Amino acid sequence: MNAAVRHLPVVAFLASYACAFCAYAAPLHLFVSPNGNDTWSGTRAGKRLLSKTDGPFRTLERARDAIRELKATGAFPSDGVVVELTPGVHRRTNVFELMAEDSGTDAPIIYRAQRRGTATISGGETITTWQSVSDPTIVDRLDSKAGANVVCAEIPGTLLEEIPGFANGGCGYRGKREFPLALFQEERRLPVARWPNNTYTNMGECLGNSWERGHVGVCYSDGIFRFEDERLKRWVDEPDLWFDGLWFHAWADQKMRLKAIDLQEKTISLLDPKSHHFGYKHGRPFYAFNAISEIDRPGEWVVDRTTRRLYLWPQAKPETAPVTLASCDGLVIGTGISSIRFEGLVFEACRERALVFKNTTGVTVSGCTLRHLGSTAIEFDGGTDGTVFGCDFHDLGEGGVIARGGVYESLTPGNHVIENNHIHHFGLIVNTYRPAAAIYGVGNTIRHNLVYQAQHQALFFKGNDHLLEYNIVHDVCLNTNDAGAIYACHYDWSQRGTILRYNLIHTTGEPLPGHSATKGIYMDDQTTGTTIHGNIVSSCKGPGIVVSNRDHTVTNNLAINCNTGLMLSTRGINSFCAPNVKKARDSIQFTKLFKKLDLFKSDLWRERYPRLLAPMDEDPILAHCSHGNVFRNNASAGSGTLKVSDKANIKDTCTIENNVDLEAGPGFVERQRLDLRLRPDAPVFSAVPGFEPIPFETFGLYDDPRRASPAVKFGPNVSPMPRIVAPSARAQGRLPIPVTVPTVRTPTVIDGDLAPGEWGERTEATGVVRWGRDEREAPFTSHVWMNADAANLYVAIHSTIDPKRKATRGHRWGRDDGVEIALAPARTADLPARMTPVVLRGYADGSFESVTDSGLAEDSAALAGAGVVYAAARLGRGAWSAEWQIPLAGLGVDFSETNWPILAHITVRTPTGDHWVGWRKRVVTDTWNVDGAYALCLEAFGSVPFIPVFPTSAIRVDVQGERGAENLSMEPGTGATAPSWARKWNRLVAAFGAARADQWQECQFEFMPKADATVRLEVMGTQSLGATPLVWTYYDDFRVQGAELVNGDFETIGDGGKIPGWNCVLDERFETVGPGEAGVVRKPELAASGECMARTSHDHRVTQGIKIIKGRKVTVNFKARGVLPK
């Protein structure tokens, strides 16, 4: 019996039921329940209690088909239909499809939760077949910590015919996208097993084919690189090992499968390397994942696609906390539909895009929650008048909402609106170019949204006449560089007319190593013709607002605590875009302009964009400069003055006036509480005549009965706004203060009693813990002592509290008197944006704990806590004391091998009066954050190799041939390179990174002469601003094979202090350097051989000419080192 015949009685009933509703001019209500039945009428929310013969439908398809049947019989109600989903989980095994025939009329069709937030449409399935791992090969592969904790289950073929891999990526990904499985337990996404657990490791030397990529350097294409780590051995024979990396740019991530591991050569080869457009570069960050051997903490899992098995260390017992597998592709797709709404529903647990609407009109998603998704939550692909309103989004594998709409040729707006949504923790699988909200086309809007917590950008637009307004964005661009919280990147002068007004961007992340920092509002490359007005940009690590091309109007903005407030950049002839600019009217921009020139000459386009065709009347080279920009009435505080690039070419075509750098804050109501309303007497109004009030009180979410949850101003753990100080002072505040930890002189008894003479001297500068979170001195201070031996760090604390009270007897952080010690060995001079220190907390009652609050893995926290000896003494009213013995081995470093400095911070918690008292004056969200703290240098192990964050001594020797030569007279060998900029100068570069300050480093490079010539060795170091280098690099013991070098150990001193064989020069002008600067210095205690050595910087070089012979390889060996800053 076919469906139409089977449902005839229901159709008749619905028709009569609908007619009854029509008589009362009310929408028809149909109900869908997980416990329903598709043979019932669907007109009742519950089953008939006695007969159980009628009630709600079981599936959305049945409700959809019932509406189709109403239309077919002419019984569709004039006020539309409401399909109510009863509370519970409505599981999907396929996508719910709606076609044009499912559209509403003047009255909409509404799919909604019976009670908001209680009906969940889920693409997940509960896995119940978990069992112990019995395969001996798997048991042997498991980490010892995982062992019997790991269970396995097979994925049935009925659930997924083919199990997807992880292949996917952000910008530059050229492969076929895969949408991987995901596991959830206790409303939490479970992490795929990875190493390192919370950070990245780095690629070694790249191998294989390479080419020059202009200003970004050498690119390797074969996806083969060295990785000299013992971890390689445990990865061999992993059934399905993958890597995720920022392989070339920090704004282009991609997941790639392993092709091969060569243990002898210590190399990793990636499968399908050409799928990453940008190629590969030495030193880039990556991590390994989906490795059975790396399951080492609760919650981690792996899939073996060949055997279709899941391996999981559950965070709770699956019998009581079921594990859900996201298996369904998507949840809803609507094609050609109109006048349909989705209200108050929860959508979760699918692998691909959750809700997709193609060429639709008047579709609204409001008051819904979208979470635990593998890709983008909602996408409008074409159509008009789509609305996403009042929804909550979190835990998204990719972006939040994408809306494409509008007609370019006629400049007809799409009128898609993304409004009043709370979007956070997105881009979790594909990290880059997956914003919370993105609009394309013409005339679409993003407004009143709250967005935070993402590795890359928050809002994105492309096209014409869009509007982005009243959004609050904070804590984004957390793991990238050259990125902006609000971002656009057009290569088309005709895409213009977008307005960005009244948005707050607060806190972008510390940039990963690269050529550019993270920005607030970033109009990249040839993005053109925007209006940027009334925005507040705060705590951006690069410019708060930067525009790079033509016809932007930037007015009435505030830039607070940014490294640069506002910046007018260039993509003209004096930029890295010069190769494109030199094409003149054959450039990318002119080509697009000529292609549609007739359209752009039409009255519509001329009236809308009167400056679009201005380049046609300009010099075809200089037309690419940043002409026609207006910067007026902007104010910066703690951000420096407006920076303008390429001034000579744009000084007559831009208006730059009344932009002020304030000496203090602009006049916020309360900076510390992020109340950024401007007071009526705010200094900015007098400092910048004509500055208009910024309506901060209207920014962000607003209460509305349609919202999924109550409106909030910021997300939890929003970064605080630091004191407003100059960028140089802020940078100085990030530098750790070096503290020498003396060697133990007398035995220390860990009993909580600070016996006289037991702890030695304490200096006032480093031994007082006194700074409150408000950057003021706390009423009660503590004193700290430290020393160390070969095995332990010893710490003593004497804490004063309210003299009327005794220390508490409990041991709960925040509630009881306690002290926190955060310790993080600094393994490199350039610290990662976020470190994961060991965090130890001791309490006045004598108990202590090692916690994972910093993101430290549980096993690492357990290792750090093992062997710790702690004792405390409550000293009556007004004081208590504590002593620690902390094993250095628990920090994961053998200090006898490498004496890394230890970044450290101490916080004393005094609940009476609610005081959090820190060792150093700073503004951080988390007490355990070691940014801008102290650097402990353990005297017991000698000198440390560097002080983190301070400038390091760069090791670099260039080989300069005859300038003007038609061809490169040398080919680089091992250790040397010839980047494109150097080739045109007939130059080789041998760079060896940063020199250690505790020992000499042996270096070697080779090159092959292609002609007989005299070349010059230029020995240099770190580049510094100003005449006096911030740091020197020292060299000694030069040895050259294949050519003759004079006085390689610098020991021979000639008449008048001259050094035979060597010239001491400043930059390339060959002016003699003054005494005490670059040159040869006598320091027997430091020299690698003899008593003398060379001292250099980038612009203070020591050089020597050597004769080379065609075909005779030249090998240069030398030693280099740095020294610690004073």
Secondary structure as the mmCIF struct_conf table of DSSP 4:
data_model
#
loop_
_struct_conf.conf_type_id
_struct_conf.id
_struct_conf.beg_label_comp_id
_struct_conf.beg_label_asym_id
_struct_conf.beg_label_seq_id
_struct_conf.end_label_comp_id
_struct_conf.end_label_asym_id
_struct_conf.end_label_seq_id
HELX_RH_AL_P HELX_RH_AL_P1 ALA A 3 ARG A 6
TURN_TY1_P TURN_TY1_P1 HIS A 7 HIS A 7
HELX_RH_AL_P HELX_RH_AL_P2 LEU A 8 ALA A 23
TURN_TY1_P TURN_TY1_P2 TYR A 24 ALA A 25
STRN STRN1 LEU A 28 VAL A 32
TURN_TY1_P TURN_TY1_P3 PRO A 34 ASN A 35
TURN_TY1_P TURN_TY1_P4 ASP A 38 THR A 39
BEND BEND1 TRP A 40 TRP A 40
BEND BEND2 GLY A 42 GLY A 42
BEND BEND3 ALA A 45 GLY A 46
TURN_TY1_P TURN_TY1_P5 LEU A 49 SER A 51
STRN STRN2 PHE A 57 PHE A 57
BEND BEND4 ARG A 58 ARG A 58
HELX_RH_AL_P HELX_RH_AL_P3 LEU A 60 ALA A 72
TURN_TY1_P TURN_TY1_P6 THR A 73 GLY A 74
TURN_TY1_P TURN_TY1_P7 SER A 78 ASP A 79
STRN STRN3 VAL A 81 LEU A 85
HELX_LH_PP_P HELX_LH_PP_P1 THR A 86 THR A 86
BEND BEND5 PRO A 87 PRO A 87
STRN STRN4 GLY A 88 ARG A 91
BEND BEND6 THR A 93 ASN A 94
STRN STRN5 PHE A 96 LEU A 98
HELX_RH_3T_P HELX_RH_3T_P1 ALA A 100 ASP A 102
BEND BEND7 ASP A 106 ALA A 107
HELX_LH_PP_P HELX_LH_PP_P2 PRO A 108 PRO A 108
STRN STRN6 ILE A 109 ALA A 113
BEND BEND8 GLN A 114 ARG A 115
TURN_TY1_P TURN_TY1_P8 ARG A 116 GLY A 117
STRN STRN7 ALA A 119 SER A 122
STRN STRN8 GLY A 124 ILE A 127
STRN STRN9 GLN A 131 SER A 132
HELX_RH_AL_P HELX_RH_AL_P4 PRO A 136 ARG A 141
BEND BEND9 LEU A 142 LEU A 142
TURN_TY1_P TURN_TY1_P9 SER A 144 ALA A 146
HELX_RH_3T_P HELX_RH_3T_P2 GLY A 147 ASN A 149
STRN STRN10 VAL A 151 GLU A 154
TURN_TY1_P TURN_TY1_P10 GLY A 157 LEU A 159
BEND BEND10 GLU A 161 GLU A 162
STRN STRN11 ASN A 168 GLY A 169
BEND BEND11 GLY A 170 GLY A 170
TURN_TY1_P TURN_TY1_P11 CYS A 171 GLY A 172
STRN STRN12 TYR A 173 TYR A 173
BEND BEND12 GLY A 175 GLY A 175
STRN STRN13 ALA A 182 GLN A 185
TURN_TY1_P TURN_TY1_P12 GLU A 186 GLU A 187
STRN STRN14 ARG A 188 ARG A 189
HELX_LH_PP_P HELX_LH_PP_P3 LEU A 190 PRO A 191
STRN STRN15 VAL A 192 VAL A 192
HELX_LH_PP_P HELX_LH_PP_P4 ALA A 193 ALA A 193
STRN STRN16 ARG A 194 TRP A 195
BEND BEND13 PRO A 196 THR A 199
STRN STRN17 THR A 201 ASN A 202
STRN STRN18 CYS A 206 LEU A 207
BEND BEND14 GLY A 208 GLY A 208
STRN STRN19 SER A 210 GLU A 212
HELX_RH_3T_P HELX_RH_3T_P3 GLY A 214 VAL A 216
STRN STRN20 VAL A 218 TYR A 220
BEND BEND15 ASP A 222 ASP A 222
STRN STRN21 ILE A 224 ARG A 226
BEND BEND16 ASP A 229 ASP A 229
TURN_TY1_P TURN_TY1_P13 GLU A 230 GLU A 230
HELX_RH_AL_P HELX_RH_AL_P5 ARG A 231 TRP A 235
TURN_TY1_P TURN_TY1_P14 VAL A 236 ASP A 237
TURN_TY1_P TURN_TY1_P15 PRO A 239 ASP A 240
STRN STRN22 TRP A 242 GLY A 245
BEND BEND17 PHE A 248 PHE A 248
TURN_TY1_P TURN_TY1_P16 ALA A 250 TRP A 251
STRN STRN23 GLN A 254 ASP A 262
TURN_TY1_P TURN_TY1_P17 LEU A 263 LYS A 266
STRN STRN24 THR A 267 LEU A 270
BEND BEND18 LEU A 271 ASP A 272
HELX_RH_3T_P HELX_RH_3T_P4 PRO A 273 SER A 275
STRN STRN25 HIS A 276 HIS A 276
TURN_TY1_P TURN_TY1_P18 HIS A 277 PHE A 278
STRN STRN26 TYR A 280 TYR A 280
TURN_TY1_P TURN_TY1_P19 HIS A 282 GLY A 283
STRN STRN27 PRO A 285 PHE A 289
BEND BEND19 ASN A 290 ASN A 290
HELX_RH_3T_P HELX_RH_3T_P5 ILE A 292 GLU A 294
BEND BEND20 ARG A 297 ARG A 297
TURN_TY1_P TURN_TY1_P20 PRO A 298 GLY A 299
STRN STRN28 TRP A 301 ASP A 304
TURN_TY1_P TURN_TY1_P21 ARG A 305 ARG A 308
STRN STRN29 ARG A 309 LEU A 312
BEND BEND21 GLN A 315 ALA A 316
TURN_TY1_P TURN_TY1_P22 PRO A 318 THR A 320
BEND BEND22 ALA A 321 ALA A 321
STRN STRN30 VAL A 323 ALA A 326
BEND BEND23 ASP A 329 ASP A 329
BEND BEND24 LEU A 331 LEU A 331
STRN STRN31 VAL A 332 THR A 335
BEND BEND25 GLY A 336 GLY A 336
STRN STRN32 SER A 338 GLU A 343
BEND BEND26 GLY A 344 GLY A 344
STRN STRN33 VAL A 346 GLU A 348
BEND BEND27 ARG A 351 GLU A 352
BEND BEND28 ALA A 354 ALA A 354
STRN STRN34 LEU A 355 LYS A 358
BEND BEND29 ASN A 359 ASN A 359
STRN STRN35 THR A 361 SER A 366
BEND BEND30 GLY A 367 GLY A 367
STRN STRN36 THR A 369 LEU A 373
BEND BEND31 GLY A 374 SER A 375
BEND BEND32 ALA A 377 ALA A 377
STRN STRN37 ILE A 378 ASP A 381
BEND BEND33 GLY A 382 GLY A 382
STRN STRN38 THR A 384 THR A 384
STRN STRN39 THR A 387 PHE A 389
BEND BEND34 GLY A 390 GLY A 390
STRN STRN40 ASP A 392 LEU A 396
BEND BEND35 GLY A 397 GLU A 398
BEND BEND36 GLY A 400 GLY A 400
STRN STRN41 VAL A 401 VAL A 407
TURN_TY1_P TURN_TY1_P23 TYR A 408 LEU A 411
STRN STRN42 THR A 412 PRO A 413
STRN STRN43 VAL A 417 GLU A 419
BEND BEND37 ASN A 420 ASN A 420
STRN STRN44 HIS A 422 HIS A 424
BEND BEND38 HIS A 425 HIS A 425
BEND BEND39 LEU A 428 VAL A 430
BEND BEND40 THR A 432 TYR A 433
BEND BEND41 ALA A 436 ALA A 436
STRN STRN45 ALA A 437 VAL A 442
BEND BEND42 GLY A 443 GLY A 443
STRN STRN46 THR A 445 ARG A 447
BEND BEND43 HIS A 448 HIS A 448
STRN STRN47 LEU A 450 TYR A 452
BEND BEND44 GLN A 455 HIS A 456
BEND BEND45 ALA A 458 ALA A 458
STRN STRN48 LEU A 459 ASN A 464
BEND BEND46 ASP A 465 ASP A 465
STRN STRN49 LEU A 467 GLU A 469
BEND BEND47 TYR A 470 TYR A 470
STRN STRN50 ILE A 472 VAL A 476
BEND BEND48 ASN A 479 ASN A 479
BEND BEND49 ASN A 481 ASP A 482
STRN STRN51 ALA A 483 HIS A 490
BEND BEND50 TYR A 491 TYR A 491
TURN_TY1_P TURN_TY1_P24 TRP A 493 SER A 494
STRN STRN52 ILE A 499 ARG A 501
BEND BEND51 TYR A 502 TYR A 502
STRN STRN53 LEU A 504 THR A 508
HELX_LH_PP_P HELX_LH_PP_P5 GLY A 509 LEU A 512
BEND BEND52 PRO A 513 HIS A 515
STRN STRN54 THR A 518 ASP A 525
TURN_TY1_P TURN_TY1_P25 GLN A 526 GLN A 526
STRN STRN55 THR A 531 HIS A 533
BEND BEND53 GLY A 534 GLY A 534
STRN STRN56 ILE A 536 SER A 538
BEND BEND54 SER A 539 SER A 539
BEND BEND55 LYS A 541 GLY A 542
STRN STRN57 PRO A 543 VAL A 547
BEND BEND56 ASN A 549 ARG A 550
STRN STRN58 THR A 553 THR A 555
BEND BEND57 ASN A 556 ASN A 556
STRN STRN59 LEU A 558 ILE A 560
BEND BEND58 ASN A 561 ASN A 561
BEND BEND59 ASN A 563 ASN A 563
STRN STRN60 THR A 564 LEU A 568
BEND BEND60 GLY A 572 GLY A 572
TURN_TY1_P TURN_TY1_P26 ILE A 573 ASN A 574
BEND BEND61 SER A 575 SER A 575
TURN_TY1_P TURN_TY1_P27 PHE A 576 CYS A 577
HELX_RH_AL_P HELX_RH_AL_P6 ALA A 578 VAL A 581
TURN_TY1_P TURN_TY1_P28 LYS A 582 LYS A 583
HELX_RH_3T_P HELX_RH_3T_P6 ALA A 584 ASP A 586
BEND BEND62 SER A 587 SER A 587
HELX_RH_AL_P HELX_RH_AL_P7 ILE A 588 LYS A 595
TURN_TY1_P TURN_TY1_P29 LYS A 596 LYS A 596
HELX_RH_AL_P HELX_RH_AL_P8 LEU A 597 PHE A 600
TURN_TY1_P TURN_TY1_P30 LYS A 601 LYS A 601
BEND BEND63 SER A 602 SER A 602
HELX_RH_AL_P HELX_RH_AL_P9 ASP A 603 ARG A 608
TURN_TY1_P TURN_TY1_P31 PRO A 610 LEU A 613
HELX_RH_3T_P HELX_RH_3T_P7 ALA A 614 ASP A 617
BEND BEND64 GLU A 618 GLU A 618
TURN_TY1_P TURN_TY1_P32 PRO A 620 ILE A 621
HELX_RH_3T_P HELX_RH_3T_P8 LEU A 622 HIS A 624
BEND BEND65 CYS A 625 CYS A 625
TURN_TY1_P TURN_TY1_P33 HIS A 627 GLY A 628
STRN STRN61 VAL A 630 ARG A 632
BEND BEND66 ASN A 633 ASN A 633
STRN STRN62 ALA A 635 ALA A 637
BEND BEND67 GLY A 638 SER A 639
STRN STRN63 LYS A 643 VAL A 644
BEND BEND68 SER A 645 ASP A 646
HELX_RH_AL_P HELX_RH_AL_P10 LYS A 647 ILE A 650
TURN_TY1_P TURN_TY1_P34 LYS A 651 THR A 653
STRN STRN64 THR A 655 GLU A 657
STRN STRN65 VAL A 660 LEU A 662
BEND BEND69 GLU A 663 ALA A 664
STRN STRN66 PHE A 668 GLU A 670
HELX_RH_3T_P HELX_RH_3T_P9 ARG A 671 ARG A 673
TURN_TY1_P TURN_TY1_P35 LEU A 674 LEU A 674
STRN STRN67 ASP A 675 LEU A 678
HELX_LH_PP_P HELX_LH_PP_P6 ARG A 679 ARG A 679
TURN_TY1_P TURN_TY1_P36 PRO A 680 ASP A 681
HELX_RH_AL_P HELX_RH_AL_P11 PRO A 683 ALA A 687
BEND BEND70 VAL A 688 VAL A 688
TURN_TY1_P TURN_TY1_P37 PRO A 689 GLY A 690
HELX_LH_PP_P HELX_LH_PP_P7 PHE A 691 PRO A 693
HELX_RH_3T_P HELX_RH_3T_P10 PHE A 696 THR A 698
BEND BEND71 PHE A 699 GLY A 700
TURN_TY1_P TURN_TY1_P38 PRO A 705 ARG A 706
BEND BEND72 ARG A 707 SER A 709
BEND BEND73 LYS A 713 PHE A 714
TURN_TY1_P TURN_TY1_P39 PRO A 716 ASN A 717
HELX_LH_PP_P HELX_LH_PP_P8 VAL A 718 ARG A 723
HELX_RH_AL_P HELX_RH_AL_P12 PRO A 727 ARG A 734
BEND BEND74 LEU A 735 LEU A 735
HELX_LH_PP_P HELX_LH_PP_P9 PRO A 736 PRO A 736
STRN STRN68 ILE A 737 VAL A 741
HELX_LH_PP_P HELX_LH_PP_P10 PRO A 742 PRO A 742
STRN STRN69 THR A 743 THR A 743
HELX_LH_PP_P HELX_LH_PP_P11 VAL A 744 VAL A 744
BEND BEND75 THR A 746 THR A 746
BEND BEND76 ASP A 751 GLY A 752
TURN_TY1_P TURN_TY1_P40 PRO A 756 GLY A 757
BEND BEND77 GLU A 758 TRP A 759
TURN_TY1_P TURN_TY1_P41 GLU A 764 THR A 766
BEND BEND78 GLY A 767 GLY A 767
STRN STRN70 VAL A 768 TRP A 771
TURN_TY1_P TURN_TY1_P42 ARG A 773 ASP A 774
BEND BEND79 GLU A 775 ARG A 776
STRN STRN71 GLU A 777 ALA A 788
BEND BEND80 ALA A 790 ALA A 791
STRN STRN72 ASN A 792 THR A 800
TURN_TY1_P TURN_TY1_P43 PRO A 803 LYS A 804
STRN STRN73 LYS A 806 LYS A 806
HELX_LH_PP_P HELX_LH_PP_P12 ALA A 807 THR A 808
BEND BEND81 ARG A 809 ARG A 809
STRN STRN74 TRP A 813 TRP A 813
TURN_TY1_P TURN_TY1_P44 GLY A 814 ARG A 815
STRN STRN75 ASP A 816 ASP A 816
STRN STRN76 GLY A 818 PRO A 825
BEND BEND82 THR A 828 ASP A 830
BEND BEND83 ALA A 833 ARG A 834
STRN STRN77 VAL A 838 TYR A 843
TURN_TY1_P TURN_TY1_P45 ALA A 844 ASP A 845
BEND BEND84 GLY A 846 GLY A 846
STRN STRN78 PHE A 848 VAL A 851
TURN_TY1_P TURN_TY1_P46 ASP A 853 SER A 854
BEND BEND85 GLY A 855 GLY A 855
HELX_RH_AL_P HELX_RH_AL_P13 GLU A 858 GLY A 865
TURN_TY1_P TURN_TY1_P47 ALA A 866 GLY A 867
STRN STRN79 VAL A 869 ARG A 874
BEND BEND86 GLY A 876 GLY A 876
STRN STRN80 ARG A 877 ARG A 877
TURN_TY1_P TURN_TY1_P48 GLY A 878 GLY A 878
STRN STRN81 ALA A 879 PRO A 887
HELX_RH_3T_P HELX_RH_3T_P11 LEU A 888 LEU A 891
TURN_TY1_P TURN_TY1_P49 GLY A 892 GLY A 892
TURN_TY1_P TURN_TY1_P50 PHE A 895 GLU A 897
STRN STRN82 ILE A 902 THR A 910
TURN_TY1_P TURN_TY1_P51 PRO A 911 ASP A 914
STRN STRN83 HIS A 915 GLY A 918
BEND BEND87 TRP A 919 ARG A 920
BEND BEND88 THR A 925 ASP A 926
TURN_TY1_P TURN_TY1_P52 THR A 927 TRP A 928
TURN_TY1_P TURN_TY1_P53 ASP A 931 GLY A 932
STRN STRN84 TYR A 934 LEU A 938
HELX_RH_3T_P HELX_RH_3T_P12 GLU A 939 PHE A 941
BEND BEND89 PRO A 945 PRO A 945
TURN_TY1_P TURN_TY1_P54 PRO A 948 VAL A 949
BEND BEND90 PHE A 950 PHE A 950
STRN STRN85 SER A 953 GLN A 960
TURN_TY1_P TURN_TY1_P55 ARG A 963 GLY A 964
BEND BEND91 GLU A 966 ASN A 967
BEND BEND92 SER A 969 SER A 969
STRN STRN86 MET A 970 PRO A 972
TURN_TY1_P TURN_TY1_P56 THR A 974 GLY A 975
STRN STRN87 THR A 977 THR A 977
HELX_RH_AL_P HELX_RH_AL_P14 SER A 980 ARG A 983
TURN_TY1_P TURN_TY1_P57 LYS A 984 ASN A 986
STRN STRN88 ARG A 987 ALA A 995
HELX_LH_PP_P HELX_LH_PP_P13 ARG A 996 ARG A 996
BEND BEND93 ALA A 997 GLN A 999
STRN STRN89 GLN A 1001 PRO A 1009
BEND BEND94 LYS A 1010 ALA A 1011
STRN STRN90 ALA A 1013 MET A 1020
BEND BEND95 LEU A 1025 THR A 1028
BEND BEND96 LEU A 1030 VAL A 1031
STRN STRN91 THR A 1033 GLN A 1041
BEND BEND97 GLY A 1042 ALA A 1043
BEND BEND98 VAL A 1046 VAL A 1046
TURN_TY1_P TURN_TY1_P58 GLY A 1048 ASP A 1049
BEND BEND99 PHE A 1050 PHE A 1050
HELX_RH_3T_P HELX_RH_3T_P13 ASP A 1055 GLY A 1057
TURN_TY1_P TURN_TY1_P59 PRO A 1060 GLY A 1061
STRN STRN92 ASN A 1063 LEU A 1066
TURN_TY1_P TURN_TY1_P60 ASP A 1067 PHE A 1070
STRN STRN93 GLU A 1071 THR A 1072
HELX_LH_PP_P HELX_LH_PP_P14 VAL A 1073 GLY A 1074
TURN_TY1_P TURN_TY1_P61 PRO A 1075 GLY A 1076
BEND BEND100 GLU A 1077 ALA A 1078
STRN STRN94 GLY A 1079 ARG A 1082
TURN_TY1_P TURN_TY1_P62 PRO A 1084 LEU A 1086
BEND BEND101 ALA A 1088 GLU A 1091
STRN STRN95 CYS A 1092 THR A 1096
BEND BEND102 HIS A 1098 ASP A 1099
STRN STRN96 HIS A 1100 ILE A 1108
TURN_TY1_P TURN_TY1_P63 LYS A 1110 GLY A 1111
STRN STRN97 VAL A 1114 ARG A 1121
#
